Amino acid sequence: MVFYSKNTELEFVDGVGFLRFPILKKLDFINHAFSTRIGGVSEGPYKSMNLNFKRGDDPDKVTENYRIFCRAAGFDFDSLISSSQDHNTFVRRVTKKDCGIGITRPNDIESVDSLITNEPGVTLVTHYADCTPIFLADPEKKVIGLAHAGWRGTVDKIGELTVEKMKSEFGCDPSDIIAVIGPAIGACCYEVDTPVYEKFACLTELKPAYFTKMLGHGKYLVDLKETNRRMLMDAGLLSINISISDVCTKCNSGLMYSHRASGGERGGLVAMLSIKN
Ligand SMILES: [Zn+2]
């Protein structure tokens, strides 16, 4: 396995591999990580750090993977709060009383694809296998947000909605917010048909020529990361405060689960983001 990136760092702790981003490492009030396949106990198509309970893997192994991952990446297992994630756009403010949701106790609410908090000791968790993670951190108000943007979430502006919620709940100023658009399927690999392309072509205010490309025969390439970057700019974030990971999950399917590369038989990755105690 060869890993190359200009802006995403692959770190190993106790045999567990995970990705981190320099622009977020500079913020000492948070901890963050994006998982890889490396260092877990799952087998077969889930090998080995599967962190998704919904893919048919042994739940005991998934729980063990969470424990291993948290130890290595510096998160408290008991502080995890998972999104339920079904490609919707509901943003939920979570607190300590929500800890364990989606991990050690059932999800109590559907359609949450984005989480925000201002509480230390709470770890936001969202799930991936090609979709786009959006990490948000406001160092002034000490607020964080983590959003899952598939193509539907992207078109429905989940990133912008998360910024709006950070503003309305905590008074965040978007120009203070640092953002990472994390590893996801890249413009190199994200081929779509006409109906999906048309949803992106409708985002005229964002100038779709910059994130769509016609391949012919009803096929198009879409750049999910660039679409989300433009949306965050629209929401008031500064260009200098947004970093786009250059890592494509499909091009790196030995390192990361990719829905497209695996044909759907796969485990799942997570993004984690917390405010330090
Ligand atoms: Zn690619």
Residues whose N, C-alpha, C, O or C-beta is under 5 A from the ligand:
A	BS01	ZN	G186 C188 C189 C248 K250 C251
